[in-house]
């Protein structure tokens, strides 16, 4: 196929762009967008043509296909990032929202505007699949970002969906390793929540991000020394044990 033999071929890319700009057939647009995703890495003309389709098409399946292609070829491209953010902020289609969120997770690292747009989706959506897609994107682009960490913890604390808890816990483990703000917030959740559902997964997340962290150990010990709540004592003593055991195992593995 053209996608298999035309990698980086400017003539092939330009021919596909002309089809993309002239056809009214949505199936053809999607097929061309997919092929550009295979051969058009970093090609500015292809990226701009795809952005035009992204912003003008009324077909949600085409919009998702184009968003996915931009996620493949638009690494670090500011125009692509901004176009995807605009769609994310305007669409009320959960499938499109997920596709755009996943693409943003692939093409931009640490872009504050993209992170804030993804956080706004988390604040508004009730769709668990969209939440998980956004969490996966944030774990890729929002390392150490306190706004993202705060929002991930909020959903982790409040959702009743066990699968969503797992996704968010995994994301936190990746973006909040050793992060004092995250450690403090997770301790707060464990101390104050009446919802026993998330307690064990919050505890697991806490010990994963707190291994070898003296601040976390001091905070946990302080809670143990001051609380009268037996559930809190049991949970926090177990977390401390897990932290020390994990640290010991990692030390032994290095020897």
N, C-alpha and C positions, 0 to 999 in steps of 0.2 A: 504494500500500500504506500501511498504518498507519505504518510506519517513515518513509515519505517525507513524510507530511502532518502527523505528530504531534510534531515536534521540540519538546521541552520542554513538551508539553501534559500537565498534571498528571492530567487525567481519563483520558487514554489510558495514562499510566504506571501509574496505580493499577489500571486494568482488567487490564493485563498482569501486574502483581504478583499480583493475585487468581488469575489463571489459573496462574501459576508456583507458587503456594502450594497449589493444590487439585488440579492434574492429577497423575496418576501416569504419564502417557505421556512417555517420554524424548524422543521426537521433538518433541512439543509444547513441552517444556521448552527444548529447543535453539532451536527457532524463536522462542519468546518471548524467550529470552536474546539472540538475535541482534538482534531488534527493539529491545529495551531498549538495546543498544549503539548504535543509531542515534538514539534520541530521549531517552535518559536521562542525558546528560552531567552529572555532579556531583550527581545526585538521590540523596539519602541513603536514602530509602525503597527505591529500586530497588537500591542497592548492598547494603543489609542483606538484602534478599530473596535476592539472588544469592549472598551469602555463606552464607546458610542452606542453599541448594541445593548449593553447593560443598562444604560440610562434611558433608552427609547423603547425597548420591547415591552409589550404588555403580556407576554407569555412567561409564566413563572418557571416553566421547565427550561426555556431558553436562558432565562436570567440565571438559573442555578448552574447550567452548563458553562455559561460564560464566566460566572464567579469562580467556578472550579478551575477553569483554564487560567484565569488571572492568578489564582493561587499557585499554579504550576510554573508560570513563566514570568511573573511580575515581582520576583524577590527584591524587596527593598524599594520598589518603584513607588514614589510618593503619589503620583497621579492615580495609580491602581488602588493604593491604600485608601485615598480619599474617596474614590468612586465607590468602593466597597462599603466604606463607612456611611456614605449617603444612602445607599440601598438599605443597610442595616437599620438606619434611623427612620426610614420611610415605610418599609414593608410591614404588613401585618400578616404575612404568610409565613407560618412556622418552618415549613420546608426550606424556603428561600433563606430565612434567617439562619438556619443551621448551616446551609451551604456557604453562606457569606462568612459566618463565624469561623468555620473550618479553614476557609481560604485565608482569612486574616491571620490565623494561627500559623500558616505556612509562610507567608511572604513578608511579615514584619516582626522585628525583634525590638521590644522596648518602646514602640511608638505610643506615646502617651494618649494621643487622640483615639487610636484604635482600642487601647485598653479601656478608656473611659466609655467608648461606645459599647463595648462588650459588657461592661459593668451595668450600663443602663438597660441592656437587654435582660440581664439577670434580675434587675430590680422590677421589671415589668412583666416578664413572661411567667405563665403558670405551666407551660409545657415542659415536662421532665426531660424529653429528648433534646429540646433546645438548650435547656440548662446544662446538660452533660456536654453538648458540643461546645458551648461557650467555655465551660470549665477546662476542657481539653485544650482549647486555644489559649486561654490565659496561662496554663501551665507551661506553654511554649514561649510566650512573649512577655510575661509579667514577672520575671524573677525578682523577688524581693519587693515588689510593689505593694505598699501598705493598703492602698485603696482596693486592689484586687484581693489581697489577703482578707481584709475586713469583710468584703462581700461574700467570698467563699465560705468564711466562717459563719456568716449570717444564715446562708442557705443550709449549711451543714447542721446548724443548730435548730432550724425551724422546720425543715422538710420532714414529711412522714414517709417518704419513699426511700426504701433501703438501698436500692441500686444507685439512686442519686447521691446518697451519703457516701457510698464507696467511691464514686467518681470524684466527688469534691475532696474527700480525704486524700485520694491519690494525687490530685492536683496540688493540694496544700503541701504534701510531702515533698513535691518537686520545687515549688517556688518559695517555700518558707523555711528551708533548712537553716537552723540556727538563728532564725529571725526572732529577736526579743519581743517585738510587738505581737507576733503570732503566738509565741509561747505564753505571753501574758493573757491574751484573749482566750486561748484554749483553756487555760487554768480558770479564767472567769466563768466560761461556759460550764465547766465541770462543777464549779462551786455553786452556781446559781440556778442551773436548769432543773425544772421539775419533770422534764421529759426524759425518762430513762432510756428511750430508744437510742439516741445518739451517743450516750455516755461512753460506751465501750469503744466505738469507732473514733470518737474525739480523743479518748485516752490513747488509742493506738497511734493516731496521728501525732499526738504530743510526744510520745516516746521516740517516734521515728525522726522528728525534726530536732529533738533535744539531746540526742546522744553526744556525749562529750562536751555539753554546754554547761559551764559552771553557773551561769545566770539561772538557767532552768532548774538545776538541782537546788540552788539556794531558795528559789521561789516555792518549789514543791515541799522542801523541808519546812519552810515558814508556815505553809498551810497546814501541814501535819502537826506542827507544834501549837497551832492556835485554834484549830477547829474542834468542835464538840460533836460534829456530825459523823456517825459511824460509817455511813456509806462513803462519804468523802475520804475518811481515813483508809478504808479498804481500797478504793480506786487509786488514790495517790500513792499509797505504799506499793501497790502493784506496778504502777507506772515507774516509780523509782527503781524497783527491782529489774524491770525490763530494760531501762536505760543502762544500768550498770552491767547487766548480762550481755546486752548487745555490744556495749563498748568493749567488754572483755573478749567477746568472740571475735570482734574486728581486730583487736590487738593481736590475738593468737594467730589469726589468719595471715597477718603481715609478717610473722616470724618465720 
